[in-house]
Each structure stands twice: as structure tokens, then as C-alpha cells.
Amino acid sequence: MGGERPIVFDDDNPEWTEEDFARALPIEEAPEILRAAFAQPRGRPKGSTKAAAKQSISLRLDPDVLAYFRATGPGWQSRINEVLRKAMA
């Protein structure tokens, strides 16, 4: 019984019957106000793509260097990138 969810009955929102499904309209035929409520934009939001995307590479590091950066927690790869960027100056 660990992961089972209890059955909840709701008189204001009863389970659909075969007749309910037979009467249902495709979303294309539903009123505009209803279609708008369920509209789901496709793809990424405008402006969310980066102009200069980072490249995925394979890089060999000494074990102690890798352990040091990993120990700093999430974002450790970005921190390696910051250190390399500073070394370019």
C-alpha cells in the first residue's frame, strides 16, 4: 500500500463516463476562451537562447584539480570556465 494514492470522489468534478467522452469536442472546436486557457507555447520562450552557446568538450584534468572543483558543489564546471577566462587576460 506504500505508493498507492487514495481514490477521491468529488461531486463538483465527477469522473467522465463514456457518454461524456462521446460528447466532447476536439480542442480546435472549443470556444476561443477555452483554447486560450490551455494554450501551450512550443519550444523555448523568445530570448531564452544564448547567442554564443558554450561548446561541450572532453578535458583531462589532474585528479586533485577535479576533486577541488567538484567539492565546491553545483556549478563547478562554470567555475573552471571562470578560472580559465581569467587566465586569458
Biopython code that builds the backbone (N, CA, C, O; Angstrom):
import numpy as np
from Bio.PDB.StructureBuilder import StructureBuilder

atoms = [
    (1, "MET", "N", (0.801, -1.182, 0.000)),
    (1, "MET", "CA", (0.000, 0.000, 0.000)),
    (1, "MET", "C", (0.853, 1.259, 0.000)),
    (1, "MET", "O", (0.294, 2.355, -0.028)),
    (2, "GLY", "N", (2.185, 1.157, 0.030)),
    (2, "GLY", "CA", (3.088, 2.275, 0.155)),
    (2, "GLY", "C", (2.880, 3.411, -0.826)),
    (2, "GLY", "O", (2.698, 4.550, -0.397)),
    (3, "GLY", "N", (2.900, 3.142, -2.173)),
    (3, "GLY", "CA", (2.834, 4.215, -3.132)),
    (3, "GLY", "C", (1.456, 4.441, -3.716)),
    (3, "GLY", "O", (1.301, 5.251, -4.630)),
    (4, "GLU", "N", (0.457, 3.746, -3.213)),
    (4, "GLU", "CA", (-0.879, 3.888, -3.776)),
    (4, "GLU", "C", (-1.525, 5.187, -3.339)),
    (4, "GLU", "O", (-1.391, 5.610, -2.191)),
    (5, "ARG", "N", (-2.234, 5.820, -4.282)),
    (5, "ARG", "CA", (-2.936, 7.051, -3.956)),
    (5, "ARG", "C", (-4.383, 6.719, -3.641)),
    (5, "ARG", "O", (-4.972, 5.864, -4.301)),
    (6, "PRO", "N", (-4.969, 7.376, -2.646)),
    (6, "PRO", "CA", (-6.360, 7.095, -2.301)),
    (6, "PRO", "C", (-7.296, 7.588, -3.406)),
    (6, "PRO", "O", (-6.994, 8.563, -4.094)),
    (7, "ILE", "N", (-8.405, 6.925, -3.567)),
    (7, "ILE", "CA", (-9.417, 7.352, -4.527)),
    (7, "ILE", "C", (-10.212, 8.481, -3.888)),
    (7, "ILE", "O", (-10.713, 8.351, -2.771)),
    (8, "VAL", "N", (-10.319, 9.594, -4.615)),
    (8, "VAL", "CA", (-11.027, 10.760, -4.107)),
    (8, "VAL", "C", (-12.254, 10.995, -4.976)),
    (8, "VAL", "O", (-12.140, 11.081, -6.198)),
    (9, "PHE", "N", (-13.410, 11.096, -4.365)),
    (9, "PHE", "CA", (-14.638, 11.379, -5.086)),
    (9, "PHE", "C", (-14.975, 12.846, -4.906)),
    (9, "PHE", "O", (-14.934, 13.369, -3.793)),
    (10, "ASP", "N", (-15.308, 13.509, -6.005)),
    (10, "ASP", "CA", (-15.597, 14.941, -5.985)),
    (10, "ASP", "C", (-16.890, 15.170, -6.754)),
    (10, "ASP", "O", (-16.912, 15.053, -7.979)),
    (11, "ASP", "N", (-17.965, 15.495, -6.046)),
    (11, "ASP", "CA", (-19.259, 15.702, -6.692)),
    (11, "ASP", "C", (-19.233, 16.867, -7.670)),
    (11, "ASP", "O", (-20.002, 16.875, -8.631)),
    (12, "ASP", "N", (-18.356, 17.864, -7.446)),
    (12, "ASP", "CA", (-18.269, 19.003, -8.352)),
    (12, "ASP", "C", (-17.474, 18.681, -9.615)),
    (12, "ASP", "O", (-17.556, 19.408, -10.605)),
    (13, "ASN", "N", (-16.717, 17.606, -9.582)),
    (13, "ASN", "CA", (-15.888, 17.220, -10.721)),
    (13, "ASN", "C", (-15.894, 15.700, -10.844)),
    (13, "ASN", "O", (-14.880, 15.057, -10.573)),
    (14, "PRO", "N", (-17.018, 15.119, -11.249)),
    (14, "PRO", "CA", (-17.117, 13.663, -11.299)),
    (14, "PRO", "C", (-16.265, 13.065, -12.425)),
    (14, "PRO", "O", (-15.913, 13.750, -13.386)),
    (15, "GLU", "N", (-15.949, 11.800, -12.289)),
    (15, "GLU", "CA", (-15.190, 11.099, -13.315)),
    (15, "GLU", "C", (-16.019, 11.028, -14.594)),
    (15, "GLU", "O", (-17.234, 10.834, -14.539)),
    (16, "TRP", "N", (-15.366, 11.185, -15.745)),
    (16, "TRP", "CA", (-16.075, 11.163, -17.024)),
    (16, "TRP", "C", (-16.559, 9.762, -17.361)),
    (16, "TRP", "O", (-15.901, 8.763, -17.069)),
    (17, "THR", "N", (-17.725, 9.722, -17.984)),
    (17, "THR", "CA", (-18.297, 8.456, -18.460)),
    (17, "THR", "C", (-18.024, 8.333, -19.952)),
    (17, "THR", "O", (-17.523, 9.274, -20.567)),
    (18, "GLU", "N", (-18.344, 7.199, -20.535)),
    (18, "GLU", "CA", (-18.214, 7.011, -21.988)),
    (18, "GLU", "C", (-19.049, 8.045, -22.737)),
    (18, "GLU", "O", (-18.636, 8.542, -23.784)),
    (19, "GLU", "N", (-20.232, 8.369, -22.195)),
    (19, "GLU", "CA", (-21.107, 9.368, -22.832)),
    (19, "GLU", "C", (-20.443, 10.753, -22.815)),
    (19, "GLU", "O", (-20.536, 11.492, -23.795)),
    (20, "ASP", "N", (-19.780, 11.104, -21.716)),
    (20, "ASP", "CA", (-19.085, 12.387, -21.639)),
    (20, "ASP", "C", (-18.008, 12.484, -22.720)),
    (20, "ASP", "O", (-17.884, 13.504, -23.398)),
    (21, "PHE", "N", (-17.233, 11.411, -22.871)),
    (21, "PHE", "CA", (-16.192, 11.415, -23.891)),
    (21, "PHE", "C", (-16.792, 11.493, -25.292)),
    (21, "PHE", "O", (-16.229, 12.153, -26.166)),
    (22, "ALA", "N", (-17.914, 10.834, -25.517)),
    (22, "ALA", "CA", (-18.559, 10.851, -26.837)),
    (22, "ALA", "C", (-19.052, 12.257, -27.195)),
    (22, "ALA", "O", (-19.051, 12.626, -28.369)),
    (23, "ARG", "N", (-19.473, 13.042, -26.202)),
    (23, "ARG", "CA", (-19.978, 14.398, -26.455)),
    (23, "ARG", "C", (-18.860, 15.439, -26.518)),
    (23, "ARG", "O", (-19.094, 16.562, -26.964)),
    (24, "ALA", "N", (-17.681, 15.094, -26.092)),
    (24, "ALA", "CA", (-16.590, 16.063, -26.015)),
    (24, "ALA", "C", (-16.173, 16.535, -27.403)),
    (24, "ALA", "O", (-16.173, 15.765, -28.364)),
    (25, "LEU", "N", (-15.818, 17.815, -27.488)),
    (25, "LEU", "CA", (-15.356, 18.400, -28.742)),
    (25, "LEU", "C", (-13.839, 18.383, -28.796)),
    (25, "LEU", "O", (-13.179, 18.470, -27.760)),
    (26, "PRO", "N", (-13.281, 18.272, -29.994)),
    (26, "PRO", "CA", (-11.827, 18.449, -30.105)),
    (26, "PRO", "C", (-11.481, 19.881, -29.713)),
    (26, "PRO", "O", (-12.310, 20.777, -29.866)),
    (27, "ILE", "N", (-10.280, 20.107, -29.214)),
    (27, "ILE", "CA", (-9.897, 21.429, -28.737)),
    (27, "ILE", "C", (-10.025, 22.472, -29.843)),
    (27, "ILE", "O", (-10.291, 23.639, -29.559)),
    (28, "GLU", "N", (-9.839, 22.067, -31.103)),
    (28, "GLU", "CA", (-9.958, 23.016, -32.218)),
    (28, "GLU", "C", (-11.373, 23.566, -32.344)),
    (28, "GLU", "O", (-11.557, 24.657, -32.883)),
    (29, "GLU", "N", (-12.371, 22.841, -31.864)),
    (29, "GLU", "CA", (-13.761, 23.270, -31.963)),
    (29, "GLU", "C", (-14.269, 23.933, -30.686)),
    (29, "GLU", "O", (-15.415, 24.380, -30.630)),
    (30, "ALA", "N", (-13.438, 23.996, -29.682)),
    (30, "ALA", "CA", (-13.837, 24.608, -28.410)),
    (30, "ALA", "C", (-13.825, 26.127, -28.556)),
    (30, "ALA", "O", (-13.127, 26.650, -29.425)),
    (31, "PRO", "N", (-14.580, 26.847, -27.726)),
    (31, "PRO", "CA", (-14.559, 28.311, -27.775)),
    (31, "PRO", "C", (-13.149, 28.851, -27.549)),
    (31, "PRO", "O", (-12.344, 28.233, -26.853)),
    (32, "GLU", "N", (-12.860, 30.004, -28.140)),
    (32, "GLU", "CA", (-11.527, 30.612, -28.062)),
    (32, "GLU", "C", (-11.056, 30.806, -26.624)),
    (32, "GLU", "O", (-9.885, 30.575, -26.324)),
    (33, "ILE", "N", (-11.939, 31.220, -25.745)),
    (33, "ILE", "CA", (-11.543, 31.464, -24.346)),
    (33, "ILE", "C", (-11.049, 30.174, -23.687)),
    (33, "ILE", "O", (-10.145, 30.208, -22.853)),
    (34, "LEU", "N", (-11.634, 29.052, -24.057)),
    (34, "LEU", "CA", (-11.200, 27.769, -23.513)),
    (34, "LEU", "C", (-9.879, 27.343, -24.144)),
    (34, "LEU", "O", (-8.987, 26.860, -23.445)),
    (35, "ARG", "N", (-9.744, 27.516, -25.463)),
    (35, "ARG", "CA", (-8.487, 27.157, -26.136)),
    (35, "ARG", "C", (-7.331, 27.980, -25.565)),
    (35, "ARG", "O", (-6.233, 27.459, -25.365)),
    (36, "ALA", "N", (-7.580, 29.267, -25.303)),
    (36, "ALA", "CA", (-6.524, 30.136, -24.774)),
    (36, "ALA", "C", (-6.070, 29.673, -23.387)),
    (36, "ALA", "O", (-4.894, 29.790, -23.042)),
    (37, "ALA", "N", (-7.004, 29.152, -22.600)),
    (37, "ALA", "CA", (-6.660, 28.700, -21.256)),
    (37, "ALA", "C", (-5.731, 27.497, -21.298)),
    (37, "ALA", "O", (-4.965, 27.270, -20.361)),
    (38, "PHE", "N", (-5.792, 26.730, -22.368)),
    (38, "PHE", "CA", (-4.979, 25.520, -22.475)),
    (38, "PHE", "C", (-3.855, 25.663, -23.495)),
    (38, "PHE", "O", (-3.178, 24.686, -23.817)),
    (39, "ALA", "N", (-3.655, 26.872, -24.002)),
    (39, "ALA", "CA", (-2.606, 27.082, -24.997)),
    (39, "ALA", "C", (-1.248, 26.808, -24.379)),
    (39, "ALA", "O", (-0.942, 27.280, -23.284)),
    (40, "GLN", "N", (-0.445, 26.046, -25.087)),
    (40, "GLN", "CA", (0.903, 25.742, -24.619)),
    (40, "GLN", "C", (1.882, 26.166, -25.697)),
    (40, "GLN", "O", (1.886, 25.601, -26.791)),
    (41, "PRO", "N", (2.710, 27.157, -25.398)),
    (41, "PRO", "CA", (3.684, 27.585, -26.402)),
    (41, "PRO", "C", (4.658, 26.450, -26.698)),
    (41, "PRO", "O", (5.016, 25.669, -25.816)),
    (42, "ARG", "N", (5.072, 26.378, -27.937)),
    (42, "ARG", "CA", (6.007, 25.340, -28.353)),
    (42, "ARG", "C", (7.425, 25.900, -28.324)),
    (42, "ARG", "O", (7.648, 27.058, -28.677)),
    (43, "GLY", "N", (8.353, 25.098, -27.915)),
    (43, "GLY", "CA", (9.748, 25.494, -27.917)),
    (43, "GLY", "C", (10.104, 26.384, -26.741)),
    (43, "GLY", "O", (9.362, 26.487, -25.765)),
    (44, "ARG", "N", (11.237, 27.013, -26.857)),
    (44, "ARG", "CA", (11.741, 27.882, -25.795)),
    (44, "ARG", "C", (11.099, 29.262, -25.886)),
    (44, "ARG", "O", (10.703, 29.697, -26.967)),
    (45, "PRO", "N", (10.998, 29.941, -24.760)),
    (45, "PRO", "CA", (10.487, 31.314, -24.792)),
    (45, "PRO", "C", (11.419, 32.210, -25.600)),
    (45, "PRO", "O", (12.623, 31.960, -25.667)),
    (46, "LYS", "N", (10.865, 33.252, -26.212)),
    (46, "LYS", "CA", (11.676, 34.183, -27.003)),
    (46, "LYS", "C", (12.754, 34.787, -26.116)),
    (46, "LYS", "O", (12.509, 35.151, -24.966)),
    (47, "GLY", "N", (13.947, 34.885, -26.679)),
    (47, "GLY", "CA", (15.052, 35.487, -25.953)),
    (47, "GLY", "C", (15.763, 34.558, -24.995)),
    (47, "GLY", "O", (16.706, 34.974, -24.322)),
    (48, "SER", "N", (15.330, 33.293, -24.915)),
    (48, "SER", "CA", (15.955, 32.392, -23.951)),
    (48, "SER", "C", (17.168, 31.667, -24.527)),
    (48, "SER", "O", (17.916, 31.026, -23.788)),
    (49, "THR", "N", (17.367, 31.765, -25.840)),
    (49, "THR", "CA", (18.525, 31.111, -26.421)),
    (49, "THR", "C", (19.717, 32.053, -26.370)),
    (49, "THR", "O", (19.572, 33.254, -26.602)),
    (50, "LYS", "N", (20.857, 31.534, -26.079)),
    (50, "LYS", "CA", (22.058, 32.335, -25.947)),
    (50, "LYS", "C", (22.712, 32.503, -27.318)),
    (50, "LYS", "O", (22.759, 31.565, -28.113)),
    (51, "ALA", "N", (23.211, 33.697, -27.582)),
    (51, "ALA", "CA", (23.848, 33.978, -28.861)),
    (51, "ALA", "C", (25.139, 33.163, -29.016)),
    (51, "ALA", "O", (25.381, 32.575, -30.070)),
    (52, "ALA", "N", (25.957, 33.130, -27.972)),
    (52, "ALA", "CA", (27.221, 32.402, -28.029)),
    (52, "ALA", "C", (27.132, 31.201, -27.086)),
    (52, "ALA", "O", (27.510, 31.289, -25.918)),
    (53, "ALA", "N", (26.634, 30.092, -27.602)),
    (53, "ALA", "CA", (26.460, 28.892, -26.779)),
    (53, "ALA", "C", (27.824, 28.277, -26.448)),
    (53, "ALA", "O", (28.751, 28.325, -27.256)),
    (54, "LYS", "N", (27.925, 27.715, -25.282)),
    (54, "LYS", "CA", (29.158, 27.042, -24.888)),
    (54, "LYS", "C", (29.269, 25.735, -25.665)),
    (54, "LYS", "O", (28.267, 25.179, -26.114)),
    (55, "GLN", "N", (30.485, 25.261, -25.814)),
    (55, "GLN", "CA", (30.736, 24.015, -26.515)),
    (55, "GLN", "C", (31.069, 22.915, -25.525)),
    (55, "GLN", "O", (31.782, 23.136, -24.546)),
    (56, "SER", "N", (30.555, 21.754, -25.788)),
    (56, "SER", "CA", (30.864, 20.599, -24.965)),
    (56, "SER", "C", (32.157, 19.968, -25.489)),
    (56, "SER", "O", (32.283, 19.678, -26.679)),
    (57, "ILE", "N", (33.115, 19.761, -24.578)),
    (57, "ILE", "CA", (34.394, 19.169, -24.962)),
    (57, "ILE", "C", (34.781, 18.102, -23.955)),
    (57, "ILE", "O", (34.138, 17.942, -22.918)),
    (58, "SER", "N", (35.823, 17.387, -24.271)),
    (58, "SER", "CA", (36.418, 16.449, -23.324)),
    (58, "SER", "C", (37.729, 17.073, -22.860)),
    (58, "SER", "O", (38.542, 17.498, -23.681)),
    (59, "LEU", "N", (37.935, 17.127, -21.556)),
    (59, "LEU", "CA", (39.110, 17.783, -20.994)),
    (59, "LEU", "C", (39.695, 16.882, -19.913)),
    (59, "LEU", "O", (38.981, 16.402, -19.033)),
    (60, "ARG", "N", (40.991, 16.662, -19.991)),
    (60, "ARG", "CA", (41.652, 15.817, -18.996)),
    (60, "ARG", "C", (42.280, 16.707, -17.937)),
    (60, "ARG", "O", (43.088, 17.585, -18.243)),
    (61, "LEU", "N", (41.897, 16.466, -16.679)),
    (61, "LEU", "CA", (42.413, 17.236, -15.545)),
    (61, "LEU", "C", (43.055, 16.294, -14.541)),
    (61, "LEU", "O", (42.703, 15.117, -14.462)),
    (62, "ASP", "N", (43.998, 16.820, -13.777)),
    (62, "ASP", "CA", (44.579, 16.026, -12.708)),
    (62, "ASP", "C", (43.498, 15.731, -11.670)),
    (62, "ASP", "O", (42.617, 16.559, -11.437)),
    (63, "PRO", "N", (43.564, 14.542, -11.039)),
    (63, "PRO", "CA", (42.518, 14.159, -10.080)),
    (63, "PRO", "C", (42.330, 15.164, -8.948)),
    (63, "PRO", "O", (41.199, 15.406, -8.526)),
    (64, "ASP", "N", (43.419, 15.757, -8.445)),
    (64, "ASP", "CA", (43.272, 16.690, -7.337)),
    (64, "ASP", "C", (42.595, 17.995, -7.778)),
    (64, "ASP", "O", (41.860, 18.600, -6.998)),
    (65, "VAL", "N", (42.835, 18.430, -9.016)),
    (65, "VAL", "CA", (42.183, 19.635, -9.544)),
    (65, "VAL", "C", (40.692, 19.368, -9.691)),
    (65, "VAL", "O", (39.865, 20.191, -9.299)),
    (66, "LEU", "N", (40.356, 18.228, -10.252)),
    (66, "LEU", "CA", (38.947, 17.862, -10.431)),
    (66, "LEU", "C", (38.241, 17.739, -9.084)),
    (66, "LEU", "O", (37.124, 18.230, -8.920)),
    (67, "ALA", "N", (38.886, 17.090, -8.124)),
    (67, "ALA", "CA", (38.292, 16.930, -6.793)),
    (67, "ALA", "C", (38.064, 18.280, -6.125)),
    (67, "ALA", "O", (37.041, 18.488, -5.472)),
    (68, "TYR", "N", (39.023, 19.206, -6.289)),
    (68, "TYR", "CA", (38.888, 20.541, -5.708)),
    (68, "TYR", "C", (37.636, 21.244, -6.229)),
    (68, "TYR", "O", (36.834, 21.753, -5.446)),
    (69, "PHE", "N", (37.472, 21.269, -7.554)),
    (69, "PHE", "CA", (36.324, 21.977, -8.124)),
    (69, "PHE", "C", (35.008, 21.269, -7.835)),
    (69, "PHE", "O", (34.007, 21.927, -7.552)),
    (70, "ARG", "N", (34.989, 19.954, -7.901)),
    (70, "ARG", "CA", (33.750, 19.223, -7.594)),
    (70, "ARG", "C", (33.321, 19.447, -6.146)),
    (70, "ARG", "O", (32.128, 19.491, -5.849)),
    (71, "ALA", "N", (34.283, 19.587, -5.256)),
    (71, "ALA", "CA", (33.973, 19.794, -3.833)),
    (71, "ALA", "C", (33.310, 21.148, -3.585)),
    (71, "ALA", "O", (32.728, 21.368, -2.523)),
    (72, "THR", "N", (33.394, 22.055, -4.560)),
    (72, "THR", "CA", (32.765, 23.367, -4.382)),
    (72, "THR", "C", (31.264, 23.321, -4.667)),
    (72, "THR", "O", (30.570, 24.325, -4.506)),
    (73, "GLY", "N", (30.765, 22.165, -5.087)),
    (73, "GLY", "CA", (29.324, 22.000, -5.272)),
    (73, "GLY", "C", (28.847, 22.269, -6.689)),
    (73, "GLY", "O", (29.648, 22.438, -7.608)),
    (74, "PRO", "N", (27.518, 22.308, -6.852)),
    (74, "PRO", "CA", (26.940, 22.537, -8.188)),
    (74, "PRO", "C", (27.489, 23.821, -8.801)),
    (74, "PRO", "O", (27.673, 24.827, -8.116)),
    (75, "GLY", "N", (27.745, 23.762, -10.100)),
    (75, "GLY", "CA", (28.309, 24.907, -10.802)),
    (75, "GLY", "C", (29.824, 24.832, -10.927)),
    (75, "GLY", "O", (30.459, 25.784, -11.380)),
    (76, "TRP", "N", (30.404, 23.707, -10.529)),
    (76, "TRP", "CA", (31.860, 23.586, -10.529)),
    (76, "TRP", "C", (32.445, 23.723, -11.932)),
    (76, "TRP", "O", (33.545, 24.254, -12.088)),
    (77, "GLN", "N", (31.732, 23.255, -12.949)),
    (77, "GLN", "CA", (32.239, 23.373, -14.317)),
    (77, "GLN", "C", (32.283, 24.841, -14.747)),
    (77, "GLN", "O", (33.221, 25.270, -15.419)),
    (78, "SER", "N", (31.265, 25.604, -14.357)),
    (78, "SER", "CA", (31.260, 27.039, -14.672)),
    (78, "SER", "C", (32.400, 27.751, -13.959)),
    (78, "SER", "O", (32.979, 28.693, -14.500)),
    (79, "ARG", "N", (32.725, 27.309, -12.751)),
    (79, "ARG", "CA", (33.836, 27.927, -12.030)),
    (79, "ARG", "C", (35.174, 27.627, -12.710)),
    (79, "ARG", "O", (36.058, 28.483, -12.732)),
    (80, "ILE", "N", (35.328, 26.427, -13.261)),
    (80, "ILE", "CA", (36.541, 26.126, -14.033)),
    (80, "ILE", "C", (36.615, 27.063, -15.228)),
    (80, "ILE", "O", (37.686, 27.578, -15.552)),
    (81, "ASN", "N", (35.485, 27.285, -15.882)),
    (81, "ASN", "CA", (35.438, 28.198, -17.020)),
    (81, "ASN", "C", (35.863, 29.610, -16.608)),
    (81, "ASN", "O", (36.591, 30.275, -17.346)),
    (82, "GLU", "N", (35.416, 30.075, -15.433)),
    (82, "GLU", "CA", (35.775, 31.418, -14.946)),
    (82, "GLU", "C", (37.283, 31.520, -14.713)),
    (82, "GLU", "O", (37.901, 32.525, -15.065)),
    (83, "VAL", "N", (37.870, 30.483, -14.121)),
    (83, "VAL", "CA", (39.308, 30.493, -13.841)),
    (83, "VAL", "C", (40.086, 30.532, -15.158)),
    (83, "VAL", "O", (41.068, 31.265, -15.277)),
    (84, "LEU", "N", (39.652, 29.752, -16.140)),
    (84, "LEU", "CA", (40.342, 29.742, -17.439)),
    (84, "LEU", "C", (40.187, 31.091, -18.130)),
    (84, "LEU", "O", (41.124, 31.559, -18.777)),
    (85, "ARG", "N", (39.013, 31.729, -18.006)),
    (85, "ARG", "CA", (38.799, 33.041, -18.619)),
    (85, "ARG", "C", (39.736, 34.082, -17.998)),
    (85, "ARG", "O", (40.309, 34.910, -18.707)),
    (86, "LYS", "N", (39.888, 34.037, -16.669)),
    (86, "LYS", "CA", (40.793, 34.978, -16.002)),
    (86, "LYS", "C", (42.241, 34.757, -16.453)),
    (86, "LYS", "O", (43.012, 35.710, -16.565)),
    (87, "ALA", "N", (42.607, 33.490, -16.710)),
    (87, "ALA", "CA", (43.968, 33.178, -17.152)),
    (87, "ALA", "C", (44.243, 33.715, -18.548)),
    (87, "ALA", "O", (45.403, 33.878, -18.927)),
    (88, "MET", "N", (43.200, 33.993, -19.318)),
    (88, "MET", "CA", (43.379, 34.536, -20.676)),
    (88, "MET", "C", (43.804, 35.994, -20.656)),
    (88, "MET", "O", (44.387, 36.478, -21.626)),
    (89, "ALA", "N", (43.525, 36.702, -19.574)),
    (89, "ALA", "CA", (43.783, 38.153, -19.508)),
    (89, "ALA", "C", (45.247, 38.473, -19.362)),
    (89, "ALA", "O", (45.619, 39.644, -19.293)),
]
sb = StructureBuilder()
sb.init_structure("model")
sb.init_model(0)
sb.init_chain("A")
sb.init_seg("    ")
for serial, (resi, resn, name, xyz) in enumerate(atoms, 1):
    if name == "N":
        sb.init_residue(resn, " ", resi, " ")
    sb.init_atom(name, np.array(xyz, "f"), 0.0, 1.0, " ", f" {name:<3s}", serial, name[0])
structure = sb.get_structure()
